[in-house]
Amino acid sequence: QLQLVESGGGLVQPGGSLRLSCTASGFTLNYHTIGWFRQAPGKEREGISSINPDGTNPFYGDSVKGRFFISRDNAKNTVYLDLASLKPEDTAVYSCAAGGPTATLSSDEYHYWGQGAQVTVSS
């Protein structure tokens, strides 16, 4: 299968929160850093968060630091991204990706990608 599937996206009001999930099938996430990226129409893809294989080194981009929280449950082959204090400028397609153990926030470091989930922040 070799699939990554995001879930949990949707429409949320400014200031609201939601949880995105990234679940792998066909391979294990145990040895991968998992990154979250987002891309809004007309903008470049932005790396927003990553977490190393054992969860001891989460990383956040400046645009989401303090508002988003990444975690993983290797037993469930799943990585989560909790989004809080959402702003309209957070509206984007959010994708998860699997990379090597030392990957951070560069898309070039990732080799498996999900299809993305739309997050829309609007009143």
Order of alpha helices (4+ residues) and beta strands (2+ residues): beta-beta-beta-beta-beta-beta-beta-beta-beta-beta-beta
